[in-house]
Amino acid sequence: MFDIALDDATELDIVFKHDNYNIVINKELASKINSIEIFFEKGISKSGFRVLTDICWKFEYRFKDWAKNSPNIQIPII
């Protein structure tokens, strides 16, 4: 499960629009995903959007630009 972060789309991204939300996913990362589910989860200590995918994470992915935290990404805690 992944958290969602706020980020601006670039030429390296695909933008999906759904229910007044823009979902921005890196094109290379998107090519590795067959299905994705985004939902809002309300918890006692933390609430927010979560992402479930069928991606099979490989060790070498950690060196990809899309796997690194960008300095302009903010992870919202609701």
N, C-alpha and C positions, 0 to 999 in steps of 0.2 A: 504494500500500500504506500502511496506517495502523498505528500502534501501538495497543495497548490500554492504558487507564488505569483505575485504581481510582476508583470514584465511587459515591455513594448514589443510588438512584432517587428521583425527585420526581414530581409530578403531570404534569410535562411529558414524561415518559419512558414507553416501552414496555419491559416486562421479559419476556425469553424465557428459559425454563429448559431446559437440556440438559446431560446427564452431570454433574449436581450443580453446574453453573455457572449463575449468573444473568447474562444478557447484557442490559445496560441501553443502550438507544438512544433518543435524543431523538426524539419523535414527528414533528417537522417534518423532521428529517434522514432518518428512516426512510421518510417518504413519498416521498423522492427516490431511494430505493434499491430495485431489483428483486431483486437477489441479493447475498448476502454469504457469504463463506467465512472462517472463523476457524480458524487452525491454529497449532501450536507449531513453532517453528523453532530448531534448535540450531546455533549458530555458534561460531567460534573466539573472537571478541571479545565477542559478545553473543548471548544466547539469550532467547527469549520468545515470547509469542503475537503473531501478526500478523493483520491483517484485509485481505482483498481484497474490493472491491465493484465494481459496475458504475456507480457514480456518475460523472456528468459534471460535474466541478467548475466552477463559474461564479465569476467575479470577485466578484460581490456577496455570495456566501456568506461571505466572510471577515468581513463585518460582523455576521453572525448570532451570537446568544448561544451557540448550540451549537458554533460554530466557534472560540470563544475558549477559552483554557486557564483553567479554574476554579481558584481558589486551593486547593481541597481535593482536586484531582486529583493523584495520584502515579503516575508512570510507573515500573513496576518494571523493574529491570535484573537479570536472573538470570544 
